C-alpha cells in the first residue's frame, strides 16, 4: 500500500519495484561472460583462441590446468614465457581480474 502523504510519497518508480537479486546476478554474469568470450575470440586463429582460453584459466582457476606456469603454457604452445605473460596482462586489463 502506497503512502498517500505527499511529504513522504516517492514519485520515482525506482522505489516502487523490489529489486530481484537473481535477475541482477544473471545480468552481471552475462556481462562477465561476454567480456571473457570477446577477449578469447579476439585472437586471429583457433589455436590462439585456445591459448587465450588457457591463459584465462591460468588467471581465474589455475587448478583446472594443473597449476601450469606461464613458461609451461608457452612451451606447450610454442610461445615464449614473455608472450604468454603479455597475454595474461592483456586478460587482466580487459576483464579486471587480478591474480
C-alpha positions as CSV (number, residue, x, y, z in Angstrom):
1,X,0.0,0.0,0.0
2,X,1.4,3.3,-1.0
3,X,1.7,6.2,1.4
4,X,-0.6,8.9,0.2
5,X,1.1,11.6,2.3
6,X,2.7,14.0,-0.3
7,X,5.5,14.8,2.1
8,X,6.8,11.3,2.2
9,X,5.5,9.8,-1.1
10,X,8.1,8.9,-3.7
11,X,7.4,9.9,-7.2
12,X,10.4,7.9,-8.6
13,X,9.4,4.4,-9.9
14,X,12.7,3.1,-8.6
15,X,11.2,3.0,-5.2
16,X,8.0,1.1,-6.3
17,X,9.9,-2.0,-7.5
18,X,11.6,-4.5,-5.3
19,X,15.0,-5.5,-6.9
20,X,15.3,-9.1,-7.9
21,X,18.7,-10.4,-6.9
22,X,18.6,-13.3,-9.3
23,X,17.8,-11.0,-12.3
24,X,20.7,-8.7,-11.3
25,X,23.1,-11.6,-10.8
26,X,22.2,-13.0,-14.3
27,X,22.8,-9.6,-15.9
28,X,26.2,-9.3,-14.2
29,X,27.1,-12.9,-15.2
30,X,26.2,-12.2,-18.8
31,X,28.4,-9.1,-18.8
32,X,31.3,-11.0,-17.3
33,X,31.0,-14.0,-19.7
34,X,30.6,-11.6,-22.7
35,X,33.8,-9.8,-21.8
36,X,35.7,-13.1,-21.4
37,X,34.4,-14.5,-24.6
38,X,35.1,-11.4,-26.6
39,X,38.7,-11.4,-25.3
40,X,39.1,-15.0,-26.2
41,X,37.5,-14.7,-29.7
42,X,39.7,-11.6,-30.5
43,X,42.6,-14.0,-31.4
44,X,43.2,-14.5,-35.1
45,X,43.3,-18.3,-35.2
46,X,41.6,-21.2,-33.4
47,X,45.0,-22.2,-31.9
48,X,45.4,-18.7,-30.5
49,X,41.9,-18.8,-29.0
50,X,42.9,-22.0,-27.3
51,X,46.0,-20.3,-25.9
52,X,43.8,-17.4,-24.7
53,X,41.4,-19.8,-23.0
54,X,44.4,-21.5,-21.2
55,X,45.6,-18.1,-20.1
56,X,42.2,-17.2,-18.8
57,X,42.1,-20.4,-16.8
58,X,45.6,-19.6,-15.5
59,X,44.3,-16.3,-14.2
60,X,41.0,-17.4,-12.9
61,X,41.3,-21.1,-11.9
62,X,44.9,-22.4,-12.3
63,X,43.8,-25.6,-10.6
64,X,41.9,-26.5,-13.8
65,X,45.2,-26.6,-15.7
66,X,47.2,-28.4,-13.1
67,X,48.7,-25.1,-11.9
68,X,50.8,-24.8,-15.1
69,X,53.2,-21.9,-15.1
70,X,53.3,-19.3,-17.9
71,X,56.6,-20.9,-19.0
72,X,54.9,-24.3,-19.3
73,X,52.0,-22.9,-21.2
74,X,54.4,-21.1,-23.6
75,X,56.5,-24.3,-24.1
76,X,53.3,-26.3,-24.9
77,X,52.2,-23.8,-27.4
78,X,55.5,-22.8,-29.0
79,X,55.4,-19.3,-27.4
80,X,57.9,-17.6,-25.1
81,X,57.1,-17.0,-21.4
82,X,57.1,-13.3,-22.2
83,X,54.5,-13.8,-25.0
84,X,52.2,-15.7,-22.6
85,X,52.8,-13.2,-19.8
86,X,51.7,-10.4,-22.1
87,X,48.5,-12.3,-22.8
88,X,47.9,-12.7,-19.1
89,X,48.4,-8.9,-18.7
90,X,46.0,-8.3,-21.6
91,X,43.4,-10.6,-20.0
92,X,43.7,-8.8,-16.7
93,X,43.4,-5.3,-18.3
94,X,40.4,-6.4,-20.4
95,X,38.5,-8.1,-17.7
96,X,39.6,-6.5,-14.5
97,X,40.6,-9.9,-13.0
98,X,43.6,-10.0,-10.8
99,X,45.5,-13.0,-9.7
